[in-house]
Amino acid sequence: MKKHFEQVGWLNNSNIYEVNIRQYTPEGTFAAFQNHLPRLREMGVKILWLMPITPISTQERQGSLGSYYACSSYTEINSEFGELADFKQLVKAAHENDMKLIIDWVANHTGWDHHWAIEHPDWYVKNADGDFTERNGWHDVIDLNFESPQMRNALIDAMKFWVNECDIDGFRCDMAHLVPLDFWIDARRKCDALKSLCWLAECEVVEYHEAFDISYAWEWMHITEKMMKGFASLEHFKGVIEKYQTYPANAKKLFFTSNHDENSWNGTDIEKYGRASKTFAVFTCLWKGIPLVYSGQEIPNTKRLKFFDKDEILWTKNPSLHAFYQALLTLRLLHKAMQTGGELRFIDNPLNDKILSFLWQNDDAKIFVLLNFSNNDKLRFSINEPGLAGSYVNLFSGIEHLVQNDQHFEMQGWEYFVYATKE
């Protein structure tokens, strides 16, 4: 597969935090969210992904406020969130807090009353009766026609607007596989000419890595849900991540236990995974790829947020999982074992149907991870692995452990151990 683009260096060992501006604060504004930046910086967040910031169509609107993903303009700000100046200030503040900021981009369709529908109806797909249409069952949007060169150019110009005007750092592209790949290649070539950007695709089509740096690990997430219901095994889990290892060099997968769609339609990570939620989160943060944390997971948020109406996140003064994510994200960012040159490999154990064990190593720097993906308590086993020996610190207890090449372990149901050598 041909690779067209160089990847920005700041993606290495990074992470993404998805921001639901509407629900994040009582005000639901850029300015109110900006107050959370110091906390998120302390937690180790490096890339902020904002759900669509554009105005929402009123025609065929769902709920009281409508879907972020049914826009009425590609180059205006949703007035509920503030003004353009407020968004620019948020981007500036993110950069001052050593974070990047990417925006959600919905290229496949617009809302029914997008101004293009009036000004350029030929830029849309029509049905047999000559009416606007949508091919995926979303009644509040209408599909754009990618056979129109004029529409393509206008859409790319709109993307360039946010780079030029607001200094954003990239795009998360909604349902990217519904848009022709050659469009994305053209869009990236023209936008990257302005500034090197991060490109995240909501799709799992390997060929789309010709244009994108990161693609969703949907298959992995669906396997984890099946595991919790007893319909899939750790062997299936390993099969998916081994398949991801065959992706082109530098192709990154986005691992997550929640996002806006999962939370609203399928349940919170606590609802889906229960006791296992943190075990799966440890994997997302320490496996090869990019981990995603959704707004409020650090509380943890235990309610499904309404998608089309105001339903604010109920923040606590000290989110109980702040330190949990801080430890994981900071380890990923700073430990030598996961930096350039670090190698990742499975470590065999006698309970491979229940225990996942892997090792990051870069010279003498090591991170050793054990995850019990079962509810079985008192699992006792030994691992005999040359090169495992060393002095490690347990990431969460801070206790130092002298691990031998032939080491005995005992784990409780859904327990996780993360051992890292001292830096």
C-alpha positions as CSV (number, residue, x, y, z in Angstrom):
1,M,0.0,0.0,0.0
2,K,1.4,3.4,-1.0
3,K,2.1,5.8,1.9
4,H,1.6,9.4,0.9
5,F,2.4,11.4,4.0
6,E,4.8,11.9,6.9
7,Q,3.4,11.6,10.4
8,V,3.8,14.4,12.9
9,G,6.3,13.5,15.6
10,W,4.1,14.5,18.5
11,L,1.8,11.6,17.8
12,N,4.4,9.2,19.2
13,N,3.4,7.8,22.6
14,S,0.5,10.3,22.7
15,N,-3.1,10.1,23.7
16,I,-6.4,11.6,22.7
17,Y,-9.1,13.0,25.0
18,E,-12.6,13.4,23.4
19,V,-14.4,16.6,24.5
20,N,-18.2,16.8,24.5
21,I,-18.5,20.6,24.8
22,R,-22.3,20.6,25.2
23,Q,-22.3,18.2,28.2
24,Y,-18.9,19.1,29.8
25,T,-20.1,22.0,31.9
26,P,-23.4,23.6,33.0
27,E,-22.6,26.4,30.6
28,G,-21.7,24.1,27.7
29,T,-19.2,26.6,26.3
30,F,-15.6,26.8,25.1
31,A,-14.8,29.2,27.8
32,A,-16.2,27.0,30.6
33,F,-14.3,24.0,29.2
34,Q,-11.1,25.9,29.1
35,N,-11.1,26.0,32.9
36,H,-10.5,22.2,32.9
37,L,-7.3,22.5,30.8
38,P,-4.9,22.6,33.8
39,R,-6.5,19.5,35.3
40,L,-6.3,17.6,32.0
41,R,-2.7,18.7,31.5
42,E,-1.9,17.3,34.9
43,M,-3.7,14.0,33.9
44,G,-1.3,13.7,31.0
45,V,-3.7,14.5,28.2
46,K,-1.8,15.5,25.0
47,I,-4.4,15.8,22.2
48,L,-7.9,17.3,22.6
49,W,-10.5,16.1,20.1
50,L,-13.6,18.4,20.1
51,M,-16.8,17.0,18.7
52,P,-18.2,19.1,15.9
53,I,-18.1,22.9,16.7
54,T,-20.2,24.0,13.7
55,P,-23.9,25.2,13.9
56,I,-26.6,22.5,13.9
57,S,-29.4,22.4,11.3
58,T,-32.9,23.0,12.5
59,Q,-34.8,21.2,9.8
60,E,-35.4,17.6,10.7
61,R,-33.5,18.2,14.0
62,Q,-33.6,15.4,16.5
63,G,-34.3,16.3,20.2
64,S,-34.2,19.8,21.5
65,L,-30.6,20.7,20.4
66,G,-30.0,18.3,17.5
67,S,-27.0,16.3,16.5
68,Y,-23.5,17.8,16.3
69,Y,-23.1,15.8,13.1
70,A,-25.9,17.7,11.1
71,C,-24.2,21.0,10.4
72,S,-25.7,24.0,8.7
73,S,-22.3,25.6,7.9
74,Y,-18.7,24.4,7.7
75,T,-17.1,27.7,8.6
76,E,-19.2,29.1,11.4
77,I,-19.2,28.4,15.2
78,N,-22.2,26.8,17.0
79,S,-23.4,29.8,19.0
80,E,-24.3,27.6,22.0
81,F,-20.5,27.2,22.5
82,G,-19.5,30.8,22.1
83,E,-18.0,32.8,19.3
84,L,-15.1,32.3,17.0
85,A,-12.9,34.4,19.3
86,D,-13.7,32.0,22.1
87,F,-12.7,29.0,20.1
88,K,-9.4,30.7,19.0
89,Q,-8.7,31.4,22.7
90,L,-9.3,27.8,23.5
91,V,-6.9,26.6,20.9
92,K,-4.3,29.1,22.1
93,A,-4.8,28.0,25.7
94,A,-4.5,24.3,24.7
95,H,-1.2,25.1,23.1
96,E,0.0,27.0,26.1
97,N,-0.8,23.9,28.2
98,D,1.3,21.7,25.9
99,M,-1.7,20.1,24.2
100,K,-2.7,19.8,20.6
101,L,-6.3,20.3,19.5
102,I,-8.1,18.6,16.6
103,I,-11.7,19.1,15.5
104,D,-14.4,16.6,14.3
105,W,-15.0,16.9,10.6
106,V,-18.2,15.5,9.0
107,A,-17.6,15.3,5.3
108,N,-20.1,12.7,4.2
109,H,-23.3,14.7,4.8
110,T,-24.7,18.0,6.1
111,G,-27.9,19.0,7.8
112,W,-31.0,19.7,5.6
113,D,-30.7,23.4,5.9
114,H,-27.0,23.8,5.3
115,H,-26.6,26.9,3.1
116,W,-25.1,24.7,0.3
117,A,-28.5,22.9,0.0
118,I,-29.9,26.3,-1.2
119,E,-26.9,27.7,-3.0
120,H,-25.6,24.6,-4.6
121,P,-28.2,21.8,-4.6
122,D,-26.2,20.0,-7.3
123,W,-23.5,19.4,-4.7
124,Y,-25.8,16.8,-3.1
125,V,-26.8,13.2,-4.0
126,K,-30.4,13.0,-5.2
127,N,-32.8,10.1,-5.3
128,A,-34.8,8.9,-8.3
129,D,-37.4,11.7,-7.7
130,G,-34.7,14.3,-7.7
131,D,-34.9,14.9,-3.9
132,F,-32.1,15.1,-1.4
133,T,-31.4,11.7,0.2
134,E,-29.3,9.9,2.7
135,R,-28.1,6.3,2.3
136,N,-27.4,5.2,5.9
137,G,-30.7,5.7,7.7
138,W,-29.9,9.1,9.4
139,H,-33.0,11.1,8.7
140,D,-31.5,14.5,9.9
141,V,-28.8,14.7,7.3
142,I,-28.4,14.6,3.5
143,D,-25.5,13.2,1.5
144,L,-22.9,15.2,-0.4
145,N,-22.1,14.3,-4.0
146,F,-18.4,13.6,-4.3
147,E,-18.7,13.4,-8.0
148,S,-18.8,17.2,-7.9
149,P,-15.3,18.8,-8.2
150,Q,-16.7,22.1,-7.1
151,M,-18.1,20.6,-3.9
152,R,-14.8,18.8,-3.1
153,N,-12.9,22.1,-3.5
154,A,-15.3,24.0,-1.3
155,L,-15.1,21.3,1.4
156,I,-11.3,21.4,1.4
157,D,-11.4,25.2,1.5
158,A,-13.6,24.9,4.6
159,M,-11.0,22.6,6.2
160,K,-8.2,25.0,5.4
161,F,-10.2,27.8,7.0
162,W,-9.9,26.2,10.5
163,V,-6.1,25.6,10.0
164,N,-5.4,29.1,8.8
165,E,-7.9,31.0,11.0
166,C,-7.7,29.1,14.3
167,D,-4.4,27.1,14.1
168,I,-6.0,23.7,14.8
169,D,-3.7,20.7,14.8
170,G,-5.7,18.2,12.8
171,F,-9.0,16.4,12.0
172,R,-11.0,13.5,13.4
173,C,-13.0,12.5,10.3
174,D,-16.4,11.1,10.9
175,M,-17.4,7.9,9.1
176,A,-14.3,8.4,6.9
177,H,-14.9,5.2,4.9
178,L,-18.2,6.7,3.5
179,V,-16.1,9.3,1.7
180,P,-13.9,8.4,-1.3
181,L,-10.2,7.8,-0.3
182,D,-9.0,10.0,-3.1
183,F,-10.8,13.0,-1.5
184,W,-9.0,12.5,1.8
185,I,-5.6,12.2,0.1
186,D,-6.3,15.5,-1.7
187,A,-7.6,17.1,1.4
188,R,-4.6,16.1,3.4
189,R,-2.1,17.2,0.7
190,K,-3.7,20.7,0.6
191,C,-4.2,21.1,4.4
192,D,-0.7,19.7,5.3
193,A,0.8,22.3,3.0
194,L,-0.4,24.9,5.5
195,K,0.7,23.0,8.6
196,S,1.6,19.4,9.5
197,L,-1.5,17.9,11.0
198,C,-2.9,14.8,12.7
199,W,-5.5,12.8,10.8
200,L,-7.8,10.4,12.6
201,A,-10.3,8.3,10.6
202,E,-13.4,6.8,12.1
203,C,-13.1,3.7,10.0
204,E,-11.4,0.4,10.0
205,V,-10.4,0.1,6.3
206,V,-6.7,-0.5,6.2
207,E,-6.3,1.2,2.8
208,Y,-7.4,4.5,4.3
209,H,-4.0,4.7,6.0
210,E,-2.9,6.0,2.7
211,A,-4.4,9.3,4.0
212,F,-4.7,8.8,7.7
213,D,-2.4,8.4,10.6
214,I,-4.9,6.7,13.0
215,S,-7.9,4.5,12.5
216,Y,-10.5,3.1,14.9
217,A,-10.0,-0.2,16.6
218,W,-13.7,-1.0,16.3
219,E,-13.1,-4.8,15.9
220,W,-11.1,-4.9,19.1
221,M,-13.8,-3.1,21.1
222,H,-16.5,-5.3,19.8
223,I,-14.5,-8.4,20.8
224,T,-14.1,-7.0,24.3
225,E,-17.9,-6.6,24.6
226,K,-18.3,-10.2,23.4
227,M,-15.8,-11.3,26.0
228,M,-17.9,-9.8,28.7
229,K,-20.9,-11.7,27.5
230,G,-19.1,-15.0,27.1
231,F,-19.2,-15.0,23.3
232,A,-15.5,-14.5,22.7
233,S,-12.2,-15.5,24.3
234,L,-8.8,-14.0,25.0
235,E,-7.7,-16.0,21.9
236,H,-10.1,-13.9,19.7
237,F,-8.8,-10.7,21.5
238,K,-5.2,-11.6,20.6
239,G,-6.2,-12.5,17.0
240,V,-7.5,-9.0,16.5
241,I,-4.5,-7.2,17.9
242,E,-2.1,-9.5,15.9
243,K,-4.0,-8.6,12.8
244,Y,-3.5,-4.9,13.6
245,Q,0.3,-5.7,13.8
246,T,0.2,-6.4,10.0
247,Y,-0.9,-2.8,9.3
248,P,1.6,-0.6,7.4
249,A,4.5,0.9,9.4
250,N,3.4,4.0,11.4
251,A,-0.3,3.1,11.0
252,K,-1.8,3.6,14.5
253,K,-5.0,2.1,15.9
254,L,-7.2,4.1,18.3
255,F,-8.1,1.9,21.4
256,F,-11.0,2.9,23.6
257,T,-13.5,1.6,26.1
258,S,-15.9,4.6,25.5
259,N,-16.6,7.5,23.2
260,H,-19.6,9.7,22.4
261,D,-21.5,7.0,20.4
262,E,-20.7,4.1,22.8
263,N,-21.7,6.1,25.9
264,S,-25.0,7.4,24.5
265,W,-26.2,4.3,22.6
266,N,-24.5,1.2,24.1
267,G,-23.7,2.2,27.6
268,T,-20.9,3.7,29.7
269,D,-17.6,1.8,30.1
270,I,-18.7,0.9,33.7
271,E,-22.1,-0.4,32.3
272,K,-20.4,-2.5,29.6
273,Y,-17.4,-3.8,31.5
274,G,-18.1,-3.5,35.2
275,R,-15.1,-4.7,37.3
276,A,-13.2,-5.2,34.0
277,S,-13.4,-1.5,32.9
278,K,-10.0,-0.6,34.4
279,T,-8.3,-3.7,33.1
280,F,-9.3,-2.9,29.6
281,A,-8.3,0.7,30.1
282,V,-4.8,-0.4,31.1
283,F,-4.5,-2.3,27.9
284,T,-5.7,0.7,25.8
285,C,-3.1,2.9,27.4
286,L,-0.1,0.5,27.3
287,W,-0.5,-1.3,24.0
288,K,0.8,-0.1,20.7
289,G,-1.4,2.5,19.2
290,I,-3.2,5.6,20.6
291,P,-5.5,5.5,23.7
292,L,-8.7,7.5,23.8
293,V,-10.3,8.7,27.0
294,Y,-13.9,10.2,26.7
295,S,-15.2,13.1,28.7
296,G,-15.9,12.1,32.2
297,Q,-14.3,8.6,32.2
298,E,-11.9,9.9,34.9
299,I,-14.8,10.6,37.3
300,P,-15.9,7.8,36.4
301,N,-19.1,8.9,34.7
302,T,-21.8,6.2,35.2
303,K,-24.6,7.6,33.1
304,R,-25.4,7.6,29.4
305,L,-25.3,11.2,28.2
306,K,-28.2,12.2,26.0
307,F,-27.1,12.8,22.4
308,F,-29.6,15.4,21.2
309,D,-30.4,17.3,24.5
310,K,-28.5,19.0,27.3
311,D,-27.4,16.4,29.9
312,E,-24.3,17.7,31.7
313,I,-21.6,15.6,33.1
314,L,-21.7,15.5,36.9
315,W,-18.2,16.4,37.9
316,T,-16.8,15.6,41.4
317,K,-14.2,17.8,43.0
318,N,-11.5,15.2,42.8
319,P,-12.3,12.6,40.0
320,S,-11.4,9.3,41.5
321,L,-9.8,7.9,38.3
322,H,-7.7,11.0,37.7
323,A,-4.6,9.4,39.2
324,F,-5.2,6.1,37.4
325,Y,-5.2,7.7,34.0
326,Q,-2.4,10.1,35.0
327,A,-0.2,7.2,35.9
328,L,-0.9,5.3,32.7
329,L,-0.7,8.3,30.3
330,T,2.5,9.7,31.9
331,L,4.2,6.3,31.8
332,R,3.3,6.0,28.2
333,L,4.6,9.5,27.4
334,L,7.9,9.4,29.4
335,H,9.2,5.9,30.0
336,K,12.1,4.9,27.8
337,A,10.7,1.5,27.1
338,M,7.9,2.9,25.0
339,Q,9.9,5.5,23.2
340,T,11.4,5.1,19.7
341,G,13.4,1.9,19.6
342,G,11.2,0.2,22.2
343,E,10.1,-3.3,21.3
344,L,6.8,-4.9,22.2
345,R,6.2,-8.6,22.6
346,F,3.8,-11.1,24.2
347,I,5.2,-13.0,27.2
348,D,4.0,-16.6,27.3
349,N,2.3,-17.8,30.5
350,P,0.6,-21.1,31.4
351,L,-2.8,-19.4,31.7
352,N,-2.9,-17.8,28.2
353,D,-6.6,-18.3,28.0
354,K,-7.1,-15.9,30.9
355,I,-3.9,-13.9,31.4
356,L,-2.5,-11.5,28.9
357,S,1.2,-10.7,29.5
358,F,3.4,-8.5,27.5
359,L,6.7,-6.6,27.7
360,W,8.0,-3.3,26.4
361,Q,11.8,-3.2,26.3
362,N,14.3,-0.6,25.1
363,D,17.8,-1.5,26.2
364,D,17.6,-1.9,30.0
365,A,14.3,0.0,30.3
366,K,11.3,-2.4,30.6
367,I,7.5,-2.2,31.2
368,F,6.0,-5.6,32.1
369,V,2.2,-5.9,32.1
370,L,-0.1,-8.7,33.4
371,L,-3.8,-8.5,32.8
372,N,-6.3,-11.0,34.1
373,F,-9.1,-11.0,31.6
374,S,-11.3,-13.3,33.7
375,N,-13.3,-13.2,36.9
376,N,-11.3,-16.1,38.3
377,D,-9.6,-15.3,41.7
378,K,-6.4,-16.7,43.1
379,L,-4.9,-17.6,39.7
380,R,-1.4,-18.9,40.5
381,F,1.2,-19.3,37.8
382,S,4.9,-18.9,37.0
383,I,6.5,-17.2,34.1
384,N,9.9,-18.3,32.9
385,E,11.2,-15.7,30.5
386,P,14.8,-14.9,29.7
387,G,15.5,-11.2,30.1
388,L,12.5,-10.5,32.3
389,A,14.7,-10.1,35.5
390,G,15.1,-6.7,36.9
391,S,14.1,-4.2,39.6
392,Y,10.6,-2.9,38.8
393,V,8.2,-0.5,40.5
394,N,4.5,-1.3,40.6
395,L,2.9,1.7,38.8
396,F,-0.1,1.9,41.1
397,S,1.3,0.9,44.5
398,G,4.7,2.4,44.2
399,I,6.2,-0.8,45.7
400,E,9.5,-2.0,44.3
401,H,9.7,-5.6,43.1
402,L,12.7,-7.7,42.2
403,V,11.4,-9.9,39.4
404,Q,13.3,-13.0,38.4
405,N,13.5,-14.7,35.0
406,D,11.4,-17.5,36.6
407,Q,8.8,-15.6,38.6
408,H,5.7,-16.7,40.5
409,F,2.5,-14.6,40.4
410,E,-1.0,-14.7,41.9
411,M,-3.9,-12.6,40.4
412,Q,-7.5,-12.0,41.4
413,G,-10.4,-11.6,39.0
414,W,-9.8,-8.7,36.5
415,E,-6.7,-7.7,38.3
416,Y,-3.9,-5.8,36.5
417,F,-0.2,-5.5,37.3
418,V,2.0,-2.9,35.6
419,Y,5.7,-3.1,36.5
420,A,8.1,-0.5,35.2
421,T,11.9,-0.2,35.7
422,K,13.2,2.9,37.4
423,E,14.2,5.7,35.0
